[in-house]
Amino acid sequence: MRTADNTPQAMSLLITDGMRDDERGRRQIGPITTVQGDTTKARGVRIAVLCTAYHLESINYDAWSVNNVVWRLPQIAPALRSCASDGLSF
């Protein structure tokens, strides 16, 4: 990608379902955090985010998914929009 004055600009593409499942000390499940995205954008790198969608009917039958994922689905899109550079969240 280039800027208006034709200077190359760094860009990163993040393709994700938006959920994090970390086991550092204790298990942490939820939408991605924006810390790394904020740090990356602060360095002048633009971030484009492509979110793979959860279809409720595909996860609403399994007890683990119902207890750990389904109720967090509304939190995913705002977190991904926050991580993406302006206009680059799909």
PDB file of N, CA, C and O in Angstrom:
ATOM      1  N   MET A   1       0.840  -1.166   0.000  1.00  0.00           N
ATOM      2  CA  MET A   1       0.000   0.000   0.000  1.00  0.00           C
ATOM      3  C   MET A   1       0.889   1.233   0.000  1.00  0.00           C
ATOM      4  O   MET A   1       1.982   1.219   0.565  1.00  0.00           O
ATOM      5  N   ARG A   2       0.418   2.294  -0.633  1.00  0.00           N
ATOM      6  CA  ARG A   2       1.178   3.535  -0.693  1.00  0.00           C
ATOM      7  C   ARG A   2       0.316   4.690  -0.193  1.00  0.00           C
ATOM      8  O   ARG A   2      -0.911   4.662  -0.290  1.00  0.00           O
ATOM      9  N   THR A   3       0.986   5.698   0.340  1.00  0.00           N
ATOM     10  CA  THR A   3       0.290   6.893   0.807  1.00  0.00           C
ATOM     11  C   THR A   3       0.049   7.825  -0.374  1.00  0.00           C
ATOM     12  O   THR A   3       0.456   7.517  -1.494  1.00  0.00           O
ATOM     13  N   ALA A   4      -0.606   8.958  -0.140  1.00  0.00           N
ATOM     14  CA  ALA A   4      -0.921   9.903  -1.202  1.00  0.00           C
ATOM     15  C   ALA A   4       0.333  10.404  -1.912  1.00  0.00           C
ATOM     16  O   ALA A   4       0.282  10.691  -3.108  1.00  0.00           O
ATOM     17  N   ASP A   5       1.453  10.514  -1.206  1.00  0.00           N
ATOM     18  CA  ASP A   5       2.688  10.972  -1.847  1.00  0.00           C
ATOM     19  C   ASP A   5       3.498   9.812  -2.417  1.00  0.00           C
ATOM     20  O   ASP A   5       4.683   9.971  -2.710  1.00  0.00           O
ATOM     21  N   ASN A   6       2.876   8.656  -2.574  1.00  0.00           N
ATOM     22  CA  ASN A   6       3.453   7.465  -3.194  1.00  0.00           C
ATOM     23  C   ASN A   6       4.531   6.789  -2.344  1.00  0.00           C
ATOM     24  O   ASN A   6       5.356   6.043  -2.871  1.00  0.00           O
ATOM     25  N   THR A   7       4.529   7.045  -1.028  1.00  0.00           N
ATOM     26  CA  THR A   7       5.466   6.393  -0.118  1.00  0.00           C
ATOM     27  C   THR A   7       4.878   5.052   0.314  1.00  0.00           C
ATOM     28  O   THR A   7       3.718   5.001   0.722  1.00  0.00           O
ATOM     29  N   PRO A   8       5.641   3.973   0.235  1.00  0.00           N
ATOM     30  CA  PRO A   8       5.121   2.677   0.687  1.00  0.00           C
ATOM     31  C   PRO A   8       4.736   2.731   2.168  1.00  0.00           C
ATOM     32  O   PRO A   8       5.379   3.413   2.965  1.00  0.00           O
ATOM     33  N   GLN A   9       3.688   2.009   2.514  1.00  0.00           N
ATOM     34  CA  GLN A   9       3.246   1.947   3.900  1.00  0.00           C
ATOM     35  C   GLN A   9       3.067   0.486   4.288  1.00  0.00           C
ATOM     36  O   GLN A   9       2.522  -0.313   3.528  1.00  0.00           O
ATOM     37  N   ALA A  10       3.538   0.154   5.489  1.00  0.00           N
ATOM     38  CA  ALA A  10       3.404  -1.220   5.980  1.00  0.00           C
ATOM     39  C   ALA A  10       1.947  -1.526   6.303  1.00  0.00           C
ATOM     40  O   ALA A  10       1.202  -0.664   6.770  1.00  0.00           O
ATOM     41  N   MET A  11       1.559  -2.771   6.045  1.00  0.00           N
ATOM     42  CA  MET A  11       0.193  -3.202   6.320  1.00  0.00           C
ATOM     43  C   MET A  11       0.213  -4.640   6.817  1.00  0.00           C
ATOM     44  O   MET A  11       1.023  -5.453   6.372  1.00  0.00           O
ATOM     45  N   SER A  12      -0.677  -4.939   7.733  1.00  0.00           N
ATOM     46  CA  SER A  12      -0.803  -6.284   8.276  1.00  0.00           C
ATOM     47  C   SER A  12      -2.230  -6.748   8.075  1.00  0.00           C
ATOM     48  O   SER A  12      -3.164  -5.962   8.234  1.00  0.00           O
ATOM     49  N   LEU A  13      -2.414  -8.004   7.730  1.00  0.00           N
ATOM     50  CA  LEU A  13      -3.738  -8.588   7.556  1.00  0.00           C
ATOM     51  C   LEU A  13      -3.961  -9.618   8.652  1.00  0.00           C
ATOM     52  O   LEU A  13      -3.181 -10.558   8.805  1.00  0.00           O
ATOM     53  N   LEU A  14      -5.023  -9.434   9.405  1.00  0.00           N
ATOM     54  CA  LEU A  14      -5.388 -10.362  10.478  1.00  0.00           C
ATOM     55  C   LEU A  14      -6.680 -11.069  10.081  1.00  0.00           C
ATOM     56  O   LEU A  14      -7.724 -10.435   9.923  1.00  0.00           O
ATOM     57  N   ILE A  15      -6.599 -12.373   9.922  1.00  0.00           N
ATOM     58  CA  ILE A  15      -7.774 -13.193   9.619  1.00  0.00           C
ATOM     59  C   ILE A  15      -8.034 -14.021  10.865  1.00  0.00           C
ATOM     60  O   ILE A  15      -7.189 -14.818  11.273  1.00  0.00           O
ATOM     61  N   THR A  16      -9.204 -13.837  11.474  1.00  0.00           N
ATOM     62  CA  THR A  16      -9.458 -14.439  12.784  1.00  0.00           C
ATOM     63  C   THR A  16     -10.947 -14.635  13.033  1.00  0.00           C
ATOM     64  O   THR A  16     -11.791 -14.039  12.364  1.00  0.00           O
ATOM     65  N   ASP A  17     -11.250 -15.484  14.011  1.00  0.00           N
ATOM     66  CA  ASP A  17     -12.623 -15.610  14.477  1.00  0.00           C
ATOM     67  C   ASP A  17     -12.876 -14.614  15.611  1.00  0.00           C
ATOM     68  O   ASP A  17     -14.006 -14.464  16.074  1.00  0.00           O
ATOM     69  N   GLY A  18     -11.818 -13.940  16.051  1.00  0.00           N
ATOM     70  CA  GLY A  18     -11.958 -12.907  17.069  1.00  0.00           C
ATOM     71  C   GLY A  18     -11.937 -13.395  18.498  1.00  0.00           C
ATOM     72  O   GLY A  18     -11.974 -12.585  19.424  1.00  0.00           O
ATOM     73  N   MET A  19     -11.877 -14.711  18.703  1.00  0.00           N
ATOM     74  CA  MET A  19     -11.862 -15.255  20.064  1.00  0.00           C
ATOM     75  C   MET A  19     -10.432 -15.588  20.469  1.00  0.00           C
ATOM     76  O   MET A  19      -9.624 -16.025  19.649  1.00  0.00           O
ATOM     77  N   ARG A  20     -10.141 -15.378  21.726  1.00  0.00           N
ATOM     78  CA  ARG A  20      -8.837 -15.779  22.258  1.00  0.00           C
ATOM     79  C   ARG A  20      -9.088 -16.887  23.273  1.00  0.00           C
ATOM     80  O   ARG A  20     -10.101 -16.894  23.972  1.00  0.00           O
ATOM     81  N   ASP A  21      -8.169 -17.798  23.338  1.00  0.00           N
ATOM     82  CA  ASP A  21      -8.228 -18.906  24.279  1.00  0.00           C
ATOM     83  C   ASP A  21      -6.800 -19.135  24.756  1.00  0.00           C
ATOM     84  O   ASP A  21      -6.077 -19.961  24.201  1.00  0.00           O
ATOM     85  N   ASP A  22      -6.403 -18.403  25.780  1.00  0.00           N
ATOM     86  CA  ASP A  22      -5.039 -18.444  26.299  1.00  0.00           C
ATOM     87  C   ASP A  22      -4.983 -19.249  27.580  1.00  0.00           C
ATOM     88  O   ASP A  22      -5.926 -19.241  28.372  1.00  0.00           O
ATOM     89  N   GLU A  23      -3.885 -19.936  27.781  1.00  0.00           N
ATOM     90  CA  GLU A  23      -3.652 -20.649  29.035  1.00  0.00           C
ATOM     91  C   GLU A  23      -2.327 -20.205  29.614  1.00  0.00           C
ATOM     92  O   GLU A  23      -1.347 -20.950  29.592  1.00  0.00           O
ATOM     93  N   ARG A  24      -2.301 -18.994  30.131  1.00  0.00           N
ATOM     94  CA  ARG A  24      -1.113 -18.470  30.807  1.00  0.00           C
ATOM     95  C   ARG A  24      -1.481 -18.301  32.269  1.00  0.00           C
ATOM     96  O   ARG A  24      -2.097 -17.308  32.658  1.00  0.00           O
ATOM     97  N   GLY A  25      -1.103 -19.268  33.063  1.00  0.00           N
ATOM     98  CA  GLY A  25      -1.522 -19.252  34.464  1.00  0.00           C
ATOM     99  C   GLY A  25      -2.892 -19.869  34.620  1.00  0.00           C
ATOM    100  O   GLY A  25      -3.039 -20.945  35.200  1.00  0.00           O
ATOM    101  N   ARG A  26      -3.888 -19.186  34.104  1.00  0.00           N
ATOM    102  CA  ARG A  26      -5.252 -19.731  34.106  1.00  0.00           C
ATOM    103  C   ARG A  26      -5.859 -19.492  32.731  1.00  0.00           C
ATOM    104  O   ARG A  26      -5.411 -18.613  31.995  1.00  0.00           O
ATOM    105  N   ARG A  27      -6.852 -20.254  32.393  1.00  0.00           N
ATOM    106  CA  ARG A  27      -7.445 -20.155  31.068  1.00  0.00           C
ATOM    107  C   ARG A  27      -8.229 -18.856  30.925  1.00  0.00           C
ATOM    108  O   ARG A  27      -9.041 -18.508  31.782  1.00  0.00           O
ATOM    109  N   GLN A  28      -7.974 -18.151  29.836  1.00  0.00           N
ATOM    110  CA  GLN A  28      -8.667 -16.905  29.540  1.00  0.00           C
ATOM    111  C   GLN A  28      -9.340 -17.045  28.185  1.00  0.00           C
ATOM    112  O   GLN A  28      -8.675 -17.241  27.168  1.00  0.00           O
ATOM    113  N   ILE A  29     -10.654 -16.943  28.179  1.00  0.00           N
ATOM    114  CA  ILE A  29     -11.434 -17.076  26.958  1.00  0.00           C
ATOM    115  C   ILE A  29     -12.213 -15.790  26.770  1.00  0.00           C
ATOM    116  O   ILE A  29     -12.774 -15.258  27.728  1.00  0.00           O
ATOM    117  N   GLY A  30     -12.255 -15.289  25.561  1.00  0.00           N
ATOM    118  CA  GLY A  30     -13.017 -14.080  25.278  1.00  0.00           C
ATOM    119  C   GLY A  30     -12.582 -13.463  23.974  1.00  0.00           C
ATOM    120  O   GLY A  30     -11.792 -14.048  23.233  1.00  0.00           O
ATOM    121  N   PRO A  31     -13.103 -12.269  23.689  1.00  0.00           N
ATOM    122  CA  PRO A  31     -12.686 -11.601  22.458  1.00  0.00           C
ATOM    123  C   PRO A  31     -11.212 -11.210  22.530  1.00  0.00           C
ATOM    124  O   PRO A  31     -10.654 -11.050  23.616  1.00  0.00           O
ATOM    125  N   ILE A  32     -10.597 -11.060  21.375  1.00  0.00           N
ATOM    126  CA  ILE A  32      -9.186 -10.690  21.353  1.00  0.00           C
ATOM    127  C   ILE A  32      -8.976  -9.369  22.083  1.00  0.00           C
ATOM    128  O   ILE A  32      -9.876  -8.533  22.158  1.00  0.00           O
ATOM    129  N   THR A  33      -7.791  -9.203  22.608  1.00  0.00           N
ATOM    130  CA  THR A  33      -7.442  -7.923  23.214  1.00  0.00           C
ATOM    131  C   THR A  33      -6.854  -7.034  22.126  1.00  0.00           C
ATOM    132  O   THR A  33      -6.356  -7.531  21.116  1.00  0.00           O
ATOM    133  N   THR A  34      -6.911  -5.743  22.327  1.00  0.00           N
ATOM    134  CA  THR A  34      -6.444  -4.816  21.298  1.00  0.00           C
ATOM    135  C   THR A  34      -5.042  -4.286  21.564  1.00  0.00           C
ATOM    136  O   THR A  34      -4.557  -3.436  20.817  1.00  0.00           O
ATOM    137  N   VAL A  35      -4.387  -4.766  22.604  1.00  0.00           N
ATOM    138  CA  VAL A  35      -3.067  -4.248  22.981  1.00  0.00           C
ATOM    139  C   VAL A  35      -2.061  -4.377  21.838  1.00  0.00           C
ATOM    140  O   VAL A  35      -1.402  -3.398  21.488  1.00  0.00           O
ATOM    141  N   GLN A  36      -1.934  -5.556  21.258  1.00  0.00           N
ATOM    142  CA  GLN A  36      -0.969  -5.735  20.176  1.00  0.00           C
ATOM    143  C   GLN A  36      -1.340  -4.907  18.944  1.00  0.00           C
ATOM    144  O   GLN A  36      -0.466  -4.362  18.269  1.00  0.00           O
ATOM    145  N   GLY A  37      -2.622  -4.817  18.661  1.00  0.00           N
ATOM    146  CA  GLY A  37      -3.060  -3.985  17.534  1.00  0.00           C
ATOM    147  C   GLY A  37      -2.735  -2.526  17.760  1.00  0.00           C
ATOM    148  O   GLY A  37      -2.268  -1.844  16.848  1.00  0.00           O
ATOM    149  N   ASP A  38      -2.977  -2.038  18.967  1.00  0.00           N
ATOM    150  CA  ASP A  38      -2.663  -0.642  19.286  1.00  0.00           C
ATOM    151  C   ASP A  38      -1.164  -0.380  19.152  1.00  0.00           C
ATOM    152  O   ASP A  38      -0.760   0.652  18.617  1.00  0.00           O
ATOM    153  N   THR A  39      -0.348  -1.302  19.634  1.00  0.00           N
ATOM    154  CA  THR A  39       1.111  -1.162  19.549  1.00  0.00           C
ATOM    155  C   THR A  39       1.562  -1.158  18.093  1.00  0.00           C
ATOM    156  O   THR A  39       2.417  -0.361  17.706  1.00  0.00           O
ATOM    157  N   THR A  40       0.995  -2.035  17.299  1.00  0.00           N
ATOM    158  CA  THR A  40       1.354  -2.130  15.883  1.00  0.00           C
ATOM    159  C   THR A  40       0.951  -0.862  15.137  1.00  0.00           C
ATOM    160  O   THR A  40       1.740  -0.322  14.361  1.00  0.00           O
ATOM    161  N   LYS A  41      -0.262  -0.386  15.365  1.00  0.00           N
ATOM    162  CA  LYS A  41      -0.722   0.840  14.698  1.00  0.00           C
ATOM    163  C   LYS A  41       0.109   2.045  15.119  1.00  0.00           C
ATOM    164  O   LYS A  41       0.347   2.944  14.312  1.00  0.00           O
ATOM    165  N   ALA A  42       0.551   2.075  16.370  1.00  0.00           N
ATOM    166  CA  ALA A  42       1.375   3.185  16.852  1.00  0.00           C
ATOM    167  C   ALA A  42       2.714   3.260  16.097  1.00  0.00           C
ATOM    168  O   ALA A  42       3.339   4.319  16.039  1.00  0.00           O
ATOM    169  N   ARG A  43       3.143   2.141  15.526  1.00  0.00           N
ATOM    170  CA  ARG A  43       4.383   2.103  14.735  1.00  0.00           C
ATOM    171  C   ARG A  43       4.140   2.521  13.286  1.00  0.00           C
ATOM    172  O   ARG A  43       5.067   2.521  12.476  1.00  0.00           O
ATOM    173  N   GLY A  44       2.889   2.877  12.956  1.00  0.00           N
ATOM    174  CA  GLY A  44       2.572   3.318  11.600  1.00  0.00           C
ATOM    175  C   GLY A  44       2.117   2.219  10.668  1.00  0.00           C
ATOM    176  O   GLY A  44       1.958   2.454   9.471  1.00  0.00           O
ATOM    177  N   VAL A  45       1.905   1.027  11.189  1.00  0.00           N
ATOM    178  CA  VAL A  45       1.439  -0.099  10.380  1.00  0.00           C
ATOM    179  C   VAL A  45      -0.086  -0.086  10.378  1.00  0.00           C
ATOM    180  O   VAL A  45      -0.710  -0.001  11.436  1.00  0.00           O
ATOM    181  N   ARG A  46      -0.676  -0.169   9.212  1.00  0.00           N
ATOM    182  CA  ARG A  46      -2.138  -0.258   9.117  1.00  0.00           C
ATOM    183  C   ARG A  46      -2.527  -1.718   9.266  1.00  0.00           C
ATOM    184  O   ARG A  46      -1.811  -2.607   8.804  1.00  0.00           O
ATOM    185  N   ILE A  47      -3.670  -1.971   9.917  1.00  0.00           N
ATOM    186  CA  ILE A  47      -4.133  -3.340  10.147  1.00  0.00           C
ATOM    187  C   ILE A  47      -5.505  -3.516   9.498  1.00  0.00           C
ATOM    188  O   ILE A  47      -6.448  -2.786   9.800  1.00  0.00           O
ATOM    189  N   ALA A  48      -5.595  -4.493   8.609  1.00  0.00           N
ATOM    190  CA  ALA A  48      -6.872  -4.888   8.026  1.00  0.00           C
ATOM    191  C   ALA A  48      -7.305  -6.170   8.724  1.00  0.00           C
ATOM    192  O   ALA A  48      -6.507  -7.093   8.880  1.00  0.00           O
ATOM    193  N   VAL A  49      -8.567  -6.230   9.144  1.00  0.00           N
ATOM    194  CA  VAL A  49      -9.083  -7.384   9.870  1.00  0.00           C
ATOM    195  C   VAL A  49     -10.204  -8.035   9.066  1.00  0.00           C
ATOM    196  O   VAL A  49     -11.162  -7.372   8.668  1.00  0.00           O
ATOM    197  N   LEU A  50     -10.075  -9.326   8.834  1.00  0.00           N
ATOM    198  CA  LEU A  50     -11.116 -10.126   8.208  1.00  0.00           C
ATOM    199  C   LEU A  50     -11.592 -11.119   9.253  1.00  0.00           C
ATOM    200  O   LEU A  50     -10.842 -11.999   9.675  1.00  0.00           O
ATOM    201  N   CYS A  51     -12.834 -10.974   9.663  1.00  0.00           N
ATOM    202  CA  CYS A  51     -13.387 -11.832  10.710  1.00  0.00           C
ATOM    203  C   CYS A  51     -14.160 -12.989  10.093  1.00  0.00           C
ATOM    204  O   CYS A  51     -15.059 -12.787   9.277  1.00  0.00           O
ATOM    205  N   THR A  52     -13.799 -14.197  10.492  1.00  0.00           N
ATOM    206  CA  THR A  52     -14.573 -15.369  10.100  1.00  0.00           C
ATOM    207  C   THR A  52     -15.755 -15.454  11.067  1.00  0.00           C
ATOM    208  O   THR A  52     -15.580 -15.314  12.277  1.00  0.00           O
ATOM    209  N   ALA A  53     -16.916 -15.676  10.552  1.00  0.00           N
ATOM    210  CA  ALA A  53     -18.128 -15.600  11.366  1.00  0.00           C
ATOM    211  C   ALA A  53     -18.457 -16.910  12.067  1.00  0.00           C
ATOM    212  O   ALA A  53     -18.281 -18.000  11.522  1.00  0.00           O
ATOM    213  N   TYR A  54     -18.940 -16.761  13.294  1.00  0.00           N
ATOM    214  CA  TYR A  54     -19.539 -17.892  13.989  1.00  0.00           C
ATOM    215  C   TYR A  54     -21.011 -17.904  13.602  1.00  0.00           C
ATOM    216  O   TYR A  54     -21.682 -16.875  13.678  1.00  0.00           O
ATOM    217  N   HIS A  55     -21.507 -19.041  13.197  1.00  0.00           N
ATOM    218  CA  HIS A  55     -22.935 -19.177  12.942  1.00  0.00           C
ATOM    219  C   HIS A  55     -23.534 -19.823  14.186  1.00  0.00           C
ATOM    220  O   HIS A  55     -23.181 -20.942  14.556  1.00  0.00           O
ATOM    221  N   LEU A  56     -24.433 -19.105  14.812  1.00  0.00           N
ATOM    222  CA  LEU A  56     -25.001 -19.554  16.080  1.00  0.00           C
ATOM    223  C   LEU A  56     -25.510 -20.990  16.015  1.00  0.00           C
ATOM    224  O   LEU A  56     -25.338 -21.755  16.964  1.00  0.00           O
ATOM    225  N   GLU A  57     -26.132 -21.356  14.904  1.00  0.00           N
ATOM    226  CA  GLU A  57     -26.677 -22.710  14.797  1.00  0.00           C
ATOM    227  C   GLU A  57     -25.589 -23.781  14.808  1.00  0.00           C
ATOM    228  O   GLU A  57     -25.876 -24.945  15.086  1.00  0.00           O
ATOM    229  N   SER A  58     -24.348 -23.408  14.511  1.00  0.00           N
ATOM    230  CA  SER A  58     -23.278 -24.401  14.503  1.00  0.00           C
ATOM    231  C   SER A  58     -22.622 -24.583  15.873  1.00  0.00           C
ATOM    232  O   SER A  58     -21.877 -25.543  16.069  1.00  0.00           O
ATOM    233  N   ILE A  59     -22.879 -23.691  16.811  1.00  0.00           N
ATOM    234  CA  ILE A  59     -22.250 -23.806  18.133  1.00  0.00           C
ATOM    235  C   ILE A  59     -23.241 -23.777  19.280  1.00  0.00           C
ATOM    236  O   ILE A  59     -22.838 -23.868  20.440  1.00  0.00           O
ATOM    237  N   ASN A  60     -24.507 -23.653  18.992  1.00  0.00           N
ATOM    238  CA  ASN A  60     -25.504 -23.486  20.042  1.00  0.00           C
ATOM    239  C   ASN A  60     -26.030 -24.811  20.591  1.00  0.00           C
ATOM    240  O   ASN A  60     -27.039 -24.820  21.296  1.00  0.00           O
ATOM    241  N   TYR A  61     -25.377 -25.921  20.286  1.00  0.00           N
ATOM    242  CA  TYR A  61     -25.851 -27.222  20.748  1.00  0.00           C
ATOM    243  C   TYR A  61     -24.879 -27.868  21.723  1.00  0.00           C
ATOM    244  O   TYR A  61     -25.243 -28.797  22.443  1.00  0.00           O
ATOM    245  N   ASP A  62     -23.689 -27.396  21.749  1.00  0.00           N
ATOM    246  CA  ASP A  62     -22.624 -28.007  22.526  1.00  0.00           C
ATOM    247  C   ASP A  62     -22.459 -27.217  23.827  1.00  0.00           C
ATOM    248  O   ASP A  62     -22.291 -25.998  23.787  1.00  0.00           O
ATOM    249  N   ALA A  63     -22.502 -27.880  24.954  1.00  0.00           N
ATOM    250  CA  ALA A  63     -22.501 -27.210  26.260  1.00  0.00           C
ATOM    251  C   ALA A  63     -21.281 -26.307  26.454  1.00  0.00           C
ATOM    252  O   ALA A  63     -21.408 -25.208  26.993  1.00  0.00           O
ATOM    253  N   TRP A  64     -20.092 -26.764  26.018  1.00  0.00           N
ATOM    254  CA  TRP A  64     -18.894 -25.946  26.196  1.00  0.00           C
ATOM    255  C   TRP A  64     -19.022 -24.641  25.418  1.00  0.00           C
ATOM    256  O   TRP A  64     -18.721 -23.568  25.941  1.00  0.00           O
ATOM    257  N   SER A  65     -19.473 -24.737  24.159  1.00  0.00           N
ATOM    258  CA  SER A  65     -19.626 -23.542  23.332  1.00  0.00           C
ATOM    259  C   SER A  65     -20.685 -22.603  23.892  1.00  0.00           C
ATOM    260  O   SER A  65     -20.495 -21.387  23.903  1.00  0.00           O
ATOM    261  N   VAL A  66     -21.795 -23.157  24.354  1.00  0.00           N
ATOM    262  CA  VAL A  66     -22.854 -22.327  24.932  1.00  0.00           C
ATOM    263  C   VAL A  66     -22.331 -21.589  26.159  1.00  0.00           C
ATOM    264  O   VAL A  66     -22.605 -20.401  26.330  1.00  0.00           O
ATOM    265  N   ASN A  67     -21.591 -22.272  27.002  1.00  0.00           N
ATOM    266  CA  ASN A  67     -21.084 -21.666  28.239  1.00  0.00           C
ATOM    267  C   ASN A  67     -19.907 -20.719  28.033  1.00  0.00           C
ATOM    268  O   ASN A  67     -19.713 -19.801  28.829  1.00  0.00           O
ATOM    269  N   ASN A  68     -19.120 -20.926  26.980  1.00  0.00           N
ATOM    270  CA  ASN A  68     -17.885 -20.170  26.821  1.00  0.00           C
ATOM    271  C   ASN A  68     -17.811 -19.265  25.602  1.00  0.00           C
ATOM    272  O   ASN A  68     -17.011 -18.330  25.583  1.00  0.00           O
ATOM    273  N   VAL A  69     -18.614 -19.516  24.598  1.00  0.00           N
ATOM    274  CA  VAL A  69     -18.516 -18.736  23.362  1.00  0.00           C
ATOM    275  C   VAL A  69     -19.779 -17.938  23.064  1.00  0.00           C
ATOM    276  O   VAL A  69     -19.704 -16.731  22.834  1.00  0.00           O
ATOM    277  N   VAL A  70     -20.922 -18.585  23.064  1.00  0.00           N
ATOM    278  CA  VAL A  70     -22.161 -17.957  22.588  1.00  0.00           C
ATOM    279  C   VAL A  70     -22.428 -16.608  23.247  1.00  0.00           C
ATOM    280  O   VAL A  70     -22.735 -15.642  22.547  1.00  0.00           O
ATOM    281  N   TRP A  71     -22.322 -16.514  24.542  1.00  0.00           N
ATOM    282  CA  TRP A  71     -22.649 -15.253  25.220  1.00  0.00           C
ATOM    283  C   TRP A  71     -21.605 -14.169  24.974  1.00  0.00           C
ATOM    284  O   TRP A  71     -21.850 -12.995  25.252  1.00  0.00           O
ATOM    285  N   ARG A  72     -20.431 -14.562  24.449  1.00  0.00           N
ATOM    286  CA  ARG A  72     -19.379 -13.575  24.141  1.00  0.00           C
ATOM    287  C   ARG A  72     -19.440 -13.074  22.700  1.00  0.00           C
ATOM    288  O   ARG A  72     -18.731 -12.127  22.359  1.00  0.00           O
ATOM    289  N   LEU A  73     -20.248 -13.667  21.863  1.00  0.00           N
ATOM    290  CA  LEU A  73     -20.296 -13.286  20.459  1.00  0.00           C
ATOM    291  C   LEU A  73     -20.520 -11.785  20.245  1.00  0.00           C
ATOM    292  O   LEU A  73     -19.873 -11.214  19.367  1.00  0.00           O
ATOM    293  N   PRO A  74     -21.396 -11.118  20.995  1.00  0.00           N
ATOM    294  CA  PRO A  74     -21.583  -9.680  20.781  1.00  0.00           C
ATOM    295  C   PRO A  74     -20.345  -8.836  21.094  1.00  0.00           C
ATOM    296  O   PRO A  74     -20.276  -7.678  20.682  1.00  0.00           O
ATOM    297  N   GLN A  75     -19.383  -9.385  21.802  1.00  0.00           N
ATOM    298  CA  GLN A  75     -18.162  -8.643  22.162  1.00  0.00           C
ATOM    299  C   GLN A  75     -17.094  -8.715  21.070  1.00  0.00           C
ATOM    300  O   GLN A  75     -16.149  -7.926  21.080  1.00  0.00           O
ATOM    301  N   ILE A  76     -17.231  -9.640  20.143  1.00  0.00           N
ATOM    302  CA  ILE A  76     -16.188  -9.880  19.152  1.00  0.00           C
ATOM    303  C   ILE A  76     -16.056  -8.738  18.148  1.00  0.00           C
ATOM    304  O   ILE A  76     -14.960  -8.211  17.959  1.00  0.00           O
ATOM    305  N   ALA A  77     -17.151  -8.348  17.504  1.00  0.00           N
ATOM    306  CA  ALA A  77     -17.074  -7.320  16.456  1.00  0.00           C
ATOM    307  C   ALA A  77     -16.504  -5.999  16.963  1.00  0.00           C
ATOM    308  O   ALA A  77     -15.643  -5.428  16.294  1.00  0.00           O
ATOM    309  N   PRO A  78     -16.944  -5.482  18.123  1.00  0.00           N
ATOM    310  CA  PRO A  78     -16.342  -4.230  18.598  1.00  0.00           C
ATOM    311  C   PRO A  78     -14.835  -4.346  18.854  1.00  0.00           C
ATOM    312  O   PRO A  78     -14.088  -3.409  18.572  1.00  0.00           O
ATOM    313  N   ALA A  79     -14.390  -5.476  19.379  1.00  0.00           N
ATOM    314  CA  ALA A  79     -12.960  -5.668  19.638  1.00  0.00           C
ATOM    315  C   ALA A  79     -12.175  -5.686  18.329  1.00  0.00           C
ATOM    316  O   ALA A  79     -11.095  -5.103  18.244  1.00  0.00           O
ATOM    317  N   LEU A  80     -12.711  -6.347  17.318  1.00  0.00           N
ATOM    318  CA  LEU A  80     -12.012  -6.409  16.032  1.00  0.00           C
ATOM    319  C   LEU A  80     -12.003  -5.063  15.331  1.00  0.00           C
ATOM    320  O   LEU A  80     -11.000  -4.697  14.718  1.00  0.00           O
ATOM    321  N   ARG A  81     -13.104  -4.315  15.409  1.00  0.00           N
ATOM    322  CA  ARG A  81     -13.130  -2.973  14.816  1.00  0.00           C
ATOM    323  C   ARG A  81     -12.095  -2.073  15.486  1.00  0.00           C
ATOM    324  O   ARG A  81     -11.444  -1.262  14.828  1.00  0.00           O
ATOM    325  N   SER A  82     -11.952  -2.226  16.797  1.00  0.00           N
ATOM    326  CA  SER A  82     -10.977  -1.435  17.537  1.00  0.00           C
ATOM    327  C   SER A  82      -9.549  -1.793  17.139  1.00  0.00           C
ATOM    328  O   SER A  82      -8.672  -0.928  17.129  1.00  0.00           O
ATOM    329  N   CYS A  83      -9.315  -3.033  16.820  1.00  0.00           N
ATOM    330  CA  CYS A  83      -7.986  -3.504  16.434  1.00  0.00           C
ATOM    331  C   CYS A  83      -7.630  -3.037  15.013  1.00  0.00           C
ATOM    332  O   CYS A  83      -6.465  -2.770  14.718  1.00  0.00           O
ATOM    333  N   ALA A  84      -8.618  -2.942  14.156  1.00  0.00           N
ATOM    334  CA  ALA A  84      -8.377  -2.587  12.752  1.00  0.00           C
ATOM    335  C   ALA A  84      -8.132  -1.087  12.595  1.00  0.00           C
ATOM    336  O   ALA A  84      -8.591  -0.273  13.396  1.00  0.00           O
ATOM    337  N   SER A  85      -7.405  -0.755  11.551  1.00  0.00           N
ATOM    338  CA  SER A  85      -7.265   0.642  11.166  1.00  0.00           C
ATOM    339  C   SER A  85      -8.600   1.111  10.597  1.00  0.00           C
ATOM    340  O   SER A  85      -9.417   0.295  10.171  1.00  0.00           O
ATOM    341  N   ASP A  86      -8.819   2.411  10.589  1.00  0.00           N
ATOM    342  CA  ASP A  86     -10.095   2.973  10.127  1.00  0.00           C
ATOM    343  C   ASP A  86     -10.489   2.441   8.756  1.00  0.00           C
ATOM    344  O   ASP A  86      -9.711   2.500   7.804  1.00  0.00           O
ATOM    345  N   GLY A  87     -11.708   1.920   8.674  1.00  0.00           N
ATOM    346  CA  GLY A  87     -12.252   1.435   7.416  1.00  0.00           C
ATOM    347  C   GLY A  87     -11.718   0.105   6.947  1.00  0.00           C
ATOM    348  O   GLY A  87     -12.012  -0.299   5.822  1.00  0.00           O
ATOM    349  N   LEU A  88     -10.942  -0.601   7.764  1.00  0.00           N
ATOM    350  CA  LEU A  88     -10.330  -1.850   7.325  1.00  0.00           C
ATOM    351  C   LEU A  88     -10.786  -3.057   8.127  1.00  0.00           C
ATOM    352  O   LEU A  88     -10.016  -3.998   8.323  1.00  0.00           O
ATOM    353  N   SER A  89     -12.019  -3.043   8.591  1.00  0.00           N
ATOM    354  CA  SER A  89     -12.576  -4.181   9.316  1.00  0.00           C
ATOM    355  C   SER A  89     -13.689  -4.787   8.472  1.00  0.00           C
ATOM    356  O   SER A  89     -14.655  -4.111   8.118  1.00  0.00           O
ATOM    357  N   PHE A  90     -13.540  -6.083   8.152  1.00  0.00           N
ATOM    358  CA  PHE A  90     -14.515  -6.750   7.299  1.00  0.00           C
ATOM    359  C   PHE A  90     -14.966  -8.045   7.927  1.00  0.00           C
ATOM    360  O   PHE A  90     -15.793  -8.754   7.354  1.00  0.00           O
TER     361      PHE A  90
END
